[in-house]
């Protein structure tokens, strides 16, 4: 059995760790609330932009545009596929980063030439150290995932649109984490470019209304203006969603850590009391033995 001093030191160490995990829980809770508010403020704009593009496609169903060009003439083995991977800048968030990296590695098994655009320091370090055939990691793609902003999303979106239109990439996929509720975070992947018309399919309950439309100077020019904004809006939403999921996962991990620490403290408290009782009993025994020895000496 460990002595009293060792048990006391261990109890103090656990209590100090609990102060840190409690602080991390509170910080993550505050960050998540702010990010959820920013996400709810952004969603109306994003959905309205999506609805506007849907109305354009409904009025001009046979339109041909670069953002809808799937480039079927390029064989699968020669297709240049870009992956935007949203991880965290740090760990201690349960399986959050692991799930994103696992999905990314599954997609890297597809045919084609892959390029990785990694957001978050943890994922960037992971993929920079991993050697994969036909895979390149853009090390100049330095963006933090802390405090997502529309400006950052716009910078990323413009870069991706440019790479796609110049033919450097034939497909662009986004891997991020969606926070479905306070308990469930789900890692998702979505093809950002080229667009499928099904991305803008009207909901079943929405009635198709044929409003009069006039495009100036042309439908193509309108889409050229709208779609980069739509891409930036989606990326901003994905960054916010991932940030909320990260903070939620960290809160869950810290809460589990606190519960485990409390159970350890209970067990150590019992162990400490037993050790202290044993030490007191030992001292009493030694005092009695010493008193007996003194009494026998004087006889």
C-alpha positions in Angstrom: 0.0 0.0 0.0 1.3 3.5 -0.9 2.2 5.7 2.1 0.1 8.7 3.1 2.5 11.3 1.5 2.3 9.5 -1.9 -1.5 9.4 -1.8 -1.7 13.1 -0.9 0.6 14.0 -3.8 -1.5 12.0 -6.2 -4.7 13.6 -4.9 -3.2 17.1 -5.3 -2.1 16.3 -8.9 -5.5 15.1 -9.9 -7.1 18.2 -8.3 -4.8 20.5 -10.2 -5.6 18.6 -13.5 -9.3 19.0 -12.8 -8.9 22.8 -12.5 -7.4 22.7 -16.1 -10.1 20.4 -17.5 -12.9 22.5 -15.9 -11.4 25.7 -17.4 -11.2 24.0 -20.8 -14.8 22.9 -20.5 -16.0 26.5 -19.7 -13.8 28.0 -22.5 -15.1 25.6 -25.1 -18.7 26.2 -24.0 -18.3 29.9 -24.5 -16.6 29.5 -27.9 -19.3 27.1 -29.1 -22.2 29.5 -28.1 -20.6 32.3 -30.1 -19.9 30.1 -33.1 -23.5 28.7 -33.0 -24.9 32.3 -33.0 -22.6 33.3 -36.0 -23.8 30.1 -37.8 -27.5 30.9 -37.2 -26.9 34.5 -38.4 -25.2 33.2 -41.6 -27.7 30.5 -42.6 -30.4 32.8 -44.0 -28.0 34.4 -46.4 -26.6 31.0 -47.5 -30.1 29.5 -48.0 -31.3 32.5 -49.9 -28.3 32.4 -52.2 -29.0 28.7 -52.8 -32.6 29.4 -53.5 -31.7 32.1 -56.1 -29.4 29.8 -58.0 -32.2 27.1 -57.9 -34.6 29.6 -59.5 -32.1 30.5 -62.2 -31.6 26.8 -63.1 -35.4 26.3 -63.1 -35.8 29.1 -65.6 -32.8 28.1 -67.8 -32.6 24.3 -67.3 -30.4 23.7 -70.4 -27.7 26.2 -69.4 -24.0 25.1 -69.8 -21.6 26.7 -67.4 -18.0 26.0 -66.2 -19.2 25.5 -62.6 -21.5 22.6 -63.7 -19.0 21.1 -66.1 -18.0 17.6 -64.8 -15.3 17.2 -67.5 -16.4 13.7 -68.5 -13.7 13.5 -71.2 -11.0 13.2 -68.4 -10.5 9.6 -67.3 -10.6 8.8 -63.6 -7.0 8.0 -63.3 -6.0 11.4 -64.7 -8.5 13.5 -62.8 -7.0 16.1 -60.4 -9.0 15.9 -57.2 -8.7 18.5 -54.4 -9.7 17.9 -50.8 -10.3 20.7 -48.3 -9.9 19.0 -44.9 -11.1 20.8 -41.8 -9.3 19.6 -38.7 -8.5 21.4 -35.4 -5.4 23.3 -34.3 -5.0 21.2 -31.2 -6.1 17.9 -29.7 -8.0 16.9 -26.5 -11.2 16.7 -28.5 -12.0 13.0 -28.4 -12.3 11.4 -31.8 -12.9 14.7 -33.6 -9.6 14.8 -35.5 -9.3 11.1 -35.9 -12.7 10.8 -37.7 -11.8 13.6 -40.2 -8.4 12.1 -41.0 -9.9 8.7 -41.4 -12.5 9.9 -43.9 -9.7 11.8 -45.8 -7.6 8.7 -46.0 -10.5 6.7 -47.4 -11.0 9.3 -50.2 -7.3 9.2 -51.0 -7.9 5.6 -52.2 -10.0 6.9 -55.1 -8.4 6.8 -58.6 -6.8 10.1 -59.6 -4.2 12.6 -58.6 -5.0 14.1 -55.2 -4.1 17.5 -53.7 -4.7 18.2 -50.0 -5.6 21.7 -48.7 -5.6 21.1 -44.9 -7.1 23.5 -42.5 -6.0 23.2 -38.9 -2.4 22.7 -37.6 -3.0 19.1 -36.3 -4.2 17.8 -39.7 -1.5 19.8 -41.5 1.3 18.2 -39.4 -0.2 14.7 -39.8 -0.4 14.8 -43.6 3.0 16.6 -44.0 4.7 13.7 -42.3 2.8 11.0 -44.2 4.2 9.9 -47.6 1.4 8.9 -50.0 1.6 8.1 -53.7 -0.1 10.5 -56.1 -0.9 12.9 -53.2 0.5 16.4 -52.7 0.0 18.5 -49.6 -0.2 22.3 -50.3 2.1 23.6 -47.5 1.4 27.2 -48.5 -2.3 26.7 -47.6 -2.0 28.2 -44.1 -5.3 29.0 -42.5 -6.3 28.7 -38.8 -9.6 27.3 -37.9 -9.9 29.4 -34.7 -12.5 32.2 -34.8 -13.9 31.4 -38.4 -14.5 34.6 -40.4 -16.2 35.4 -43.7 -13.0 37.0 -44.9 -11.0 33.8 -44.4 -13.8 31.7 -46.1 -13.8 34.2 -49.0 -10.0 33.8 -49.4 -10.2 30.0 -49.4 -13.2 30.1 -51.8 -11.5 32.4 -54.3 -8.4 30.2 -54.3 -10.5 27.1 -54.9 -12.5 28.7 -57.7 -9.4 29.9 -59.3 -7.7 26.4 -59.2 -10.9 24.9 -60.7 -11.4 27.4 -63.5 -7.7 27.2 -64.5 -7.9 23.4 -64.8 -5.5 22.7 -62.0 -8.3 20.8 -60.2 -11.2 18.8 -61.8 -13.0 18.2 -58.6 -13.0 19.8 -55.2 -14.4 18.0 -52.1 -14.8 19.4 -48.6 -14.4 17.1 -45.5 -15.8 18.7 -42.3 -17.8 17.9 -39.2 -21.4 18.7 -38.8 -22.8 19.1 -35.2 -26.2 17.5 -35.4 -27.0 18.1 -31.8 -25.3 18.4 -28.4 -24.5 14.7 -28.4 -23.8 13.8 -32.0 -21.1 15.1 -34.3 -20.9 13.6 -37.8 -18.0 13.8 -40.2 -19.3 14.6 -43.7 -17.9 15.0 -47.2 -19.4 17.1 -50.0 -18.4 17.8 -53.5 -18.0 21.5 -53.8 -17.1 21.8 -57.5 -18.3 21.0 -60.0 -21.9 21.5 -58.9 -24.5 18.8 -59.5 -27.9 20.2 -60.4 -29.2 17.9 -57.6 -27.4 20.3 -55.1 -30.1 22.8 -56.0 -33.1 20.6 -56.4 -36.1 22.2 -54.7 -37.4 20.7 -51.5 -40.4 18.4 -51.9 -42.7 20.9 -50.1 -41.6 23.9 -52.2 -43.9 24.9 -55.0 -42.3 25.7 -58.3 -43.3 29.3 -59.2 -42.4 30.7 -62.6 -41.5 34.3 -61.9 -40.6 36.6 -64.7 -36.8 36.8 -64.9 -34.5 39.1 -66.9 -30.8 38.5 -66.8 -28.3 41.3 -67.4 -25.9 41.1 -69.1 -26.4 37.3 -69.3 -27.2 34.2 -67.3 -23.6 33.1 -67.4 -22.4 36.5 -66.0 -25.0 36.3 -63.2 -23.8 32.9 -62.2 -20.1 34.0 -62.4 -21.0 36.6 -59.8 -23.2 34.5 -57.6 -21.4 31.1 -57.4 -18.1 32.3 -55.9 -20.2 34.0 -53.2 -22.1 30.8 -52.7 -18.8 28.8 -52.4 -17.5 31.3 -49.9 -20.8 31.1 -47.9 -20.7 27.3 -47.9 -17.1 27.2 -46.7 -17.9 29.7 -43.9 -20.8 27.6 -42.8 -18.5 24.5 -42.9 -15.8 26.2 -40.9 -18.4 27.4 -38.3 -20.0 23.9 -38.1 -16.6 22.2 -37.7 -15.6 24.8 -35.0 -18.8 24.1 -33.1 -18.3 20.4 -33.4 -14.7 20.7 -32.2 -15.7 22.7 -29.1 -18.6 20.3 -28.4 -16.3 17.3 -28.7 -13.8 19.0 -26.4 -16.5 19.7 -23.8 -17.6 16.0 -23.9 -14.0 14.9 -23.5 -13.4 17.3 -20.6 -16.6 16.3 -18.9 -15.7 12.6 -19.2 -12.2 13.5 -17.8 -13.8 15.3 -14.8 -16.1 12.4 -14.0 -13.2 9.9 -14.1 -11.1 12.2 -12.0 -13.9 12.5 -9.4 -14.1 8.7 -9.2 -10.3 8.5 -8.8 -10.5 11.0 -6.0 -13.2 9.0 -4.2 -11.0 5.8 -4.4 -7.9 7.7 -3.3 -9.8 9.3 -0.4 -10.7 5.8 0.9 -7.2 4.6 0.3 -5.8 7.7 2.1 -8.0 7.2 5.1 -7.0 3.5 5.4 -3.4 4.4 5.1 -3.7 7.2 7.7 -5.6 4.8 10.0 -3.0 2.2 9.5 -0.2 4.7 10.3 -2.0 5.9 13.5 -2.6 2.2 14.6 1.1 1.6 14.0 2.1 4.6 16.0 -0.2 3.5 18.9 1.2 0.0 18.7 4.7 1.3 18.9 3.9 3.6 21.9 2.3 0.7 23.8 5.2 -1.6 23.0 7.6 1.1 24.2 5.6 1.6 27.4 5.7 -2.1 28.1 9.4 -2.3 27.5 10.0 0.6 29.9 7.7 -1.1 32.5 9.5 -4.4 32.2 12.8 -2.6 32.5 11.9 -1.1 35.9 10.7 -4.5 37.4 
